[in-house]
């Protein structure tokens, strides 16, 4: 293929080209090892080096202190919907959940199978078009934890700052915006994220967990679902997703190499502005997220009719822009512009939007 395809898919998403090229070079044999990373033992010195370097690079990016453990697990963020309450929602206790989209609804559904869940805030009545305001949250100071989803891929909304929860542990599903900007990590007791947006391929889930939370894990949990056991075994209780961890480590190093999270944040804001400027100047397109809740990762909008939306997606695909159809539950258009997505691609889409409006408006 000689033409450039711009990948706007919500996930699995675009990976940095230098990372793919390095993985391609080393696929048949790691330097100094002679075997593929998919063939070496997860107990070998070679893989021990890979997972340790991946952890250290992630620690550097997030500014993690020694109080935090880094885990590389399987099962996706969806398994964390169950693991978090199994480990931290005690019998007779309650956990607060803030609803901002379909994934937080699924997290509530799974947690309710384990114990008592309280919906501390929701924007569902507004079709999840915004993030709940601080004064709307009904937080329980005795809650076992507060759970929120930092970015909502389907509806294109994102928390700009963390909810203020006092001394209650703050738990975050950051699957779709982790490593997209600096965060005050000290505010979080636990962060989990599937890798397939900003960190690597699908197959590995990163969990960052504070030591004091681990001390609350009850005895008797299934081994694979026990955070403390996973931390004690440094993510190597069983065979981990070795290749996915290897690629994630390359992405972490690439992120450091381009300047870290501050630089990535600047680039992401620039990309998003290119698209939001078109929406704000248009009466043809309608953004679905309220302005103060707009996501820098997923730009969502509607056209005057579903027929026009279908034509927009078809013509954009023909022009080399893949994955712009909105989620099946929300419709419309969704442009996912994660960390590895190039600014040039955002400009290409913006120009296409202007021309499509000129010829169809």
C-alpha positions as CSV (number, residue, x, y, z in Angstrom):
1,X,0.0,0.0,0.0
2,X,1.3,3.4,-0.9
3,X,-1.5,5.7,0.2
4,X,-1.9,6.9,3.8
5,X,-4.8,5.5,5.8
6,X,-5.8,7.6,8.8
7,X,-7.1,5.4,11.6
8,X,-9.9,7.1,13.6
9,X,-11.1,3.9,15.2
10,X,-12.0,4.1,18.9
11,X,-10.0,1.0,19.6
12,X,-8.0,-1.0,19.1
13,X,-6.5,2.2,17.9
14,X,-3.5,3.6,16.1
15,X,0.0,2.7,17.4
16,X,3.1,4.9,16.9
17,X,4.8,4.0,13.6
18,X,8.3,3.9,15.2
19,X,7.0,1.4,17.7
20,X,5.6,-0.8,14.9
21,X,8.8,-0.6,13.0
22,X,10.9,-1.6,15.9
23,X,8.6,-4.5,16.7
24,X,8.8,-5.5,13.0
25,X,12.6,-5.5,13.1
26,X,12.7,-7.6,16.3
27,X,9.8,-9.9,15.6
28,X,11.8,-12.9,14.6
29,X,14.5,-12.4,17.1
30,X,15.2,-10.0,20.0
31,X,18.7,-8.5,19.9
32,X,21.0,-10.6,21.9
33,X,18.3,-13.3,22.4
34,X,17.7,-14.8,19.0
35,X,14.1,-15.8,19.7
36,X,10.9,-13.8,19.2
37,X,9.4,-12.2,22.2
38,X,6.4,-14.4,21.5
39,X,8.6,-17.5,22.0
40,X,10.7,-16.7,25.1
41,X,9.7,-17.9,28.6
42,X,8.0,-15.4,30.8
43,X,10.4,-16.6,33.5
44,X,13.5,-15.8,31.4
45,X,16.0,-13.1,32.1
46,X,15.1,-11.6,28.7
47,X,11.4,-11.2,29.6
48,X,12.2,-10.1,33.1
49,X,14.1,-7.2,31.5
50,X,11.2,-6.4,29.2
51,X,8.6,-6.2,31.9
52,X,10.8,-4.3,34.3
53,X,11.7,-1.7,31.7
54,X,8.1,-1.3,30.8
55,X,7.2,-0.7,34.4
56,X,10.0,1.8,35.0
57,X,9.0,3.8,31.8
58,X,5.4,4.0,33.0
59,X,6.5,5.1,36.4
60,X,8.6,7.8,34.8
61,X,5.7,9.0,32.7
62,X,3.2,9.1,35.5
63,X,5.6,10.2,38.2
64,X,4.8,7.2,40.4
65,X,6.2,7.0,43.9
66,X,7.2,3.7,45.6
67,X,3.8,3.7,47.2
68,X,2.3,2.5,44.0
69,X,2.4,-0.9,42.4
70,X,2.2,-1.4,38.6
71,X,0.4,-4.5,37.4
72,X,0.1,-5.9,33.8
73,X,-3.1,-8.0,33.8
74,X,-5.4,-9.7,31.4
75,X,-9.2,-9.6,31.0
76,X,-9.5,-6.0,29.8
77,X,-11.0,-3.1,31.7
78,X,-14.2,-5.1,31.8
79,X,-12.7,-7.6,34.2
80,X,-11.7,-4.7,36.4
81,X,-15.4,-3.8,36.8
82,X,-15.6,-7.0,38.9
83,X,-12.1,-7.1,40.4
84,X,-12.4,-3.7,42.0
85,X,-15.5,-4.4,44.1
86,X,-14.4,-8.0,44.8
87,X,-11.2,-6.6,46.3
88,X,-12.4,-3.4,47.9
89,X,-16.2,-3.4,48.5
90,X,-16.6,-5.1,51.9
91,X,-19.7,-6.9,53.1
92,X,-22.0,-4.3,54.6
93,X,-20.2,-1.4,52.8
94,X,-21.1,0.7,49.9
95,X,-19.2,2.2,46.9
96,X,-20.0,5.4,45.0
97,X,-20.1,5.4,41.2
98,X,-20.4,8.4,38.9
99,X,-22.3,7.6,35.7
100,X,-21.0,9.4,32.5
101,X,-21.6,6.8,29.8
102,X,-22.0,3.2,28.9
103,X,-18.8,1.9,30.4
104,X,-19.5,3.4,33.8
105,X,-23.0,1.9,33.6
106,X,-21.4,-1.5,33.0
107,X,-19.0,-1.0,35.9
108,X,-22.1,-0.3,38.1
109,X,-23.8,-3.4,36.9
110,X,-20.9,-5.6,37.7
111,X,-20.2,-4.0,41.1
112,X,-23.8,-4.5,42.1
113,X,-23.3,-8.2,41.8
114,X,-20.7,-8.0,44.6
115,X,-22.2,-5.5,47.0
116,X,-24.1,-2.2,47.5
117,X,-23.5,0.5,44.9
118,X,-24.7,4.1,45.1
119,X,-24.9,6.3,42.0
120,X,-23.4,9.5,43.3
121,X,-23.9,11.5,40.1
122,X,-25.2,11.0,36.6
123,X,-25.6,12.8,33.3
124,X,-27.8,10.1,31.7
125,X,-30.9,12.4,31.6
126,X,-28.9,14.7,29.3
127,X,-27.8,11.7,27.1
128,X,-24.4,11.8,28.7
129,X,-23.6,15.0,26.9
130,X,-21.6,16.4,29.8
131,X,-19.7,15.6,33.0
132,X,-21.7,16.1,36.3
133,X,-20.9,19.3,38.1
134,X,-19.2,19.1,41.5
135,X,-22.3,20.5,43.3
136,X,-24.4,17.7,41.7
137,X,-22.4,14.9,43.3
138,X,-23.8,13.1,46.3
139,X,-20.7,11.5,47.7
140,X,-20.7,9.3,50.9
141,X,-17.7,10.1,53.1
142,X,-17.9,6.6,54.4
143,X,-17.9,4.9,51.0
144,X,-15.4,2.1,50.3
145,X,-14.3,4.0,47.2
146,X,-15.5,6.4,44.5
147,X,-15.3,5.2,40.9
148,X,-15.4,7.3,37.8
149,X,-14.6,7.0,34.1
150,X,-12.2,9.7,33.0
151,X,-13.0,9.8,29.3
152,X,-16.2,8.6,27.6
153,X,-15.5,7.3,24.1
154,X,-19.1,6.9,23.0
155,X,-20.3,10.3,23.9
156,X,-17.1,12.3,23.6
157,X,-16.9,13.7,27.1
158,X,-13.9,13.9,29.5
159,X,-13.3,15.0,33.1
160,X,-11.1,18.1,33.2
161,X,-10.3,17.6,36.8
162,X,-10.8,14.7,39.2
163,X,-13.9,14.7,41.5
164,X,-13.0,15.9,45.0
165,X,-13.6,12.9,47.2
166,X,-11.8,13.8,50.4
167,X,-10.3,10.8,52.2
168,X,-12.3,8.2,50.2
169,X,-10.1,6.2,47.8
170,X,-10.5,7.4,44.2
171,X,-10.7,4.7,41.5
172,X,-10.6,5.5,37.9
173,X,-11.2,3.7,34.6
174,X,-8.8,5.6,32.4
175,X,-8.9,3.3,29.5
176,X,-9.4,5.9,26.8
177,X,-7.3,8.8,28.0
178,X,-4.5,7.4,30.1
179,X,-1.1,9.0,29.3
180,X,-2.8,11.7,27.2
181,X,-2.0,14.4,29.8
182,X,-0.3,14.9,33.1
183,X,-2.5,14.0,36.1
184,X,-2.0,14.5,39.9
185,X,-1.5,10.8,40.4
186,X,-1.3,11.2,44.2
187,X,-5.1,11.8,44.2
188,X,-5.8,8.3,43.0
189,X,-5.9,5.1,44.9
190,X,-6.3,2.9,41.8
191,X,-6.1,3.6,38.1
192,X,-6.9,0.9,35.5
193,X,-6.9,1.0,31.7
194,X,-7.0,-1.3,28.8
195,X,-4.0,-0.7,26.6
196,X,-5.6,-0.5,23.2
197,X,-6.2,3.2,23.1
198,X,-3.0,5.0,24.1
199,X,-0.7,2.3,25.5
200,X,-0.4,-0.6,23.1
201,X,-2.4,-3.5,21.5
202,X,-5.4,-5.2,23.1
203,X,-4.6,-8.1,25.5
204,X,-3.0,-6.3,28.5
205,X,-4.6,-4.1,31.1
206,X,-2.5,-1.8,33.2
207,X,-3.4,-1.3,36.9
208,X,-1.7,1.3,39.1
209,X,-2.6,0.7,42.7
210,X,-1.6,2.3,46.0
211,X,-0.1,0.1,48.7
212,X,-2.6,1.1,51.4
213,X,-5.5,-0.1,49.2
214,X,-3.8,-3.5,48.8
215,X,-3.9,-3.9,52.5
216,X,-7.7,-4.0,52.3
217,X,-7.9,-7.0,50.1
218,X,-9.9,-9.8,51.9
219,X,-8.6,-13.4,52.1
220,X,-10.1,-16.2,50.0
221,X,-10.5,-14.5,46.6
222,X,-9.8,-16.5,43.5
223,X,-6.0,-16.2,42.9
224,X,-6.3,-14.6,39.4
225,X,-8.7,-12.0,40.8
226,X,-6.6,-11.1,43.9
227,X,-4.8,-7.8,43.5
228,X,-2.5,-8.5,46.4
229,X,-1.4,-11.8,45.0
230,X,-0.8,-10.3,41.6
231,X,1.3,-7.6,43.1
232,X,3.3,-10.1,45.2
233,X,4.1,-12.0,42.0
234,X,4.9,-8.8,40.0
235,X,2.3,-9.7,37.3
236,X,3.9,-13.1,36.8
237,X,1.5,-15.3,38.8
238,X,0.7,-17.0,35.5
239,X,1.9,-16.5,31.9
240,X,1.2,-12.8,31.1
241,X,0.4,-11.4,27.7
242,X,4.1,-11.1,26.9
243,X,3.9,-9.6,23.4
244,X,1.4,-7.0,24.5
245,X,3.5,-6.0,27.5
246,X,6.6,-5.8,25.2
247,X,4.7,-3.4,22.8
248,X,3.3,-1.4,25.7
249,X,6.9,-0.9,26.9
250,X,7.9,0.4,23.5
251,X,5.0,2.8,23.5
252,X,6.0,4.1,27.0
253,X,9.6,4.7,25.8
254,X,8.3,6.4,22.7
255,X,6.1,8.7,24.8
256,X,9.1,9.6,26.9
257,X,11.2,10.2,23.8
258,X,8.8,12.8,22.3
259,X,8.7,14.8,25.5
260,X,6.5,13.0,28.0
261,X,2.9,13.8,29.0
262,X,3.2,17.6,29.0
263,X,4.3,17.5,25.3
264,X,1.7,14.9,24.5
265,X,-1.0,17.0,26.1
266,X,0.0,20.0,24.0
267,X,-0.2,18.0,20.8
268,X,-3.5,16.4,21.8
269,X,-5.0,19.9,22.4
270,X,-3.8,21.1,19.1
271,X,-5.3,18.1,17.2
272,X,-8.7,18.5,19.0
273,X,-8.8,22.2,18.4
274,X,-8.5,21.7,14.6
275,X,-11.7,19.7,14.7
276,X,-13.7,21.6,17.3
277,X,-13.0,24.8,15.4
278,X,-14.8,23.4,12.4
279,X,-17.7,22.4,14.6
280,X,-17.9,25.8,16.3
281,X,-17.9,27.6,12.9
282,X,-20.6,25.5,11.4
283,X,-24.4,25.3,11.4
284,X,-24.2,22.1,9.4
285,X,-22.4,20.0,12.1
286,X,-23.5,19.7,15.7
287,X,-21.2,18.6,18.4
288,X,-22.8,16.2,20.9
289,X,-20.8,17.1,24.0
290,X,-21.2,20.3,25.9
291,X,-18.2,22.6,25.4
292,X,-16.8,22.4,28.9
293,X,-17.0,18.6,28.8
294,X,-15.5,18.0,25.4
295,X,-13.0,15.1,25.1
296,X,-9.6,15.6,23.6
297,X,-9.6,11.9,22.6
298,X,-13.0,11.4,20.9
299,X,-14.6,14.1,18.9
300,X,-18.3,13.3,18.4
301,X,-20.8,15.1,16.2
302,X,-24.0,14.8,14.2
303,X,-25.1,15.9,10.7
304,X,-28.6,17.1,9.7
305,X,-29.7,13.6,8.8
306,X,-28.6,10.0,9.1
307,X,-28.5,9.7,5.3
308,X,-25.9,12.5,5.3
309,X,-24.0,10.8,8.1
310,X,-23.9,7.6,6.1
311,X,-22.6,9.5,3.0
312,X,-20.1,11.3,5.1
313,X,-18.6,8.0,6.4
314,X,-18.6,6.4,3.0
315,X,-16.9,9.3,1.3
316,X,-14.4,9.8,4.2
317,X,-13.5,6.1,4.0
318,X,-12.9,6.4,0.2
319,X,-10.6,9.3,1.0
320,X,-8.5,7.3,3.4
321,X,-10.1,8.0,6.7
322,X,-11.2,4.8,8.5
323,X,-13.3,4.3,11.6
324,X,-15.4,7.5,11.7
325,X,-18.8,5.9,12.2
326,X,-20.2,6.6,15.6
327,X,-20.8,3.9,18.2
328,X,-23.9,1.9,17.4
329,X,-25.7,3.1,20.6
330,X,-25.2,6.8,19.8
331,X,-25.0,7.1,16.0
332,X,-23.4,10.1,14.3
333,X,-19.7,10.5,13.7
334,X,-16.8,9.9,16.0
335,X,-13.2,10.8,15.4
336,X,-10.9,9.2,17.8
337,X,-7.5,11.0,17.9
338,X,-5.5,9.2,20.5
339,X,-1.8,10.0,21.3
340,X,-0.3,8.3,18.3
341,X,-2.7,9.9,15.8
342,X,-0.9,12.6,13.7
343,X,-1.9,16.2,13.6
344,X,-1.8,16.0,9.8
345,X,-4.7,13.5,10.0
346,X,-6.8,15.9,12.0
347,X,-6.2,18.6,9.5
348,X,-7.1,16.2,6.6
349,X,-10.4,15.5,8.3
350,X,-11.1,19.2,9.1
351,X,-10.6,20.0,5.4
352,X,-12.9,17.1,4.4
353,X,-15.6,18.4,6.8
354,X,-15.5,21.9,5.3
355,X,-15.7,20.5,1.7
356,X,-18.5,18.1,2.6
357,X,-20.5,21.0,4.2
358,X,-19.9,23.1,1.1
359,X,-21.2,20.5,-1.2
360,X,-24.0,19.1,1.0
361,X,-25.1,21.9,3.2
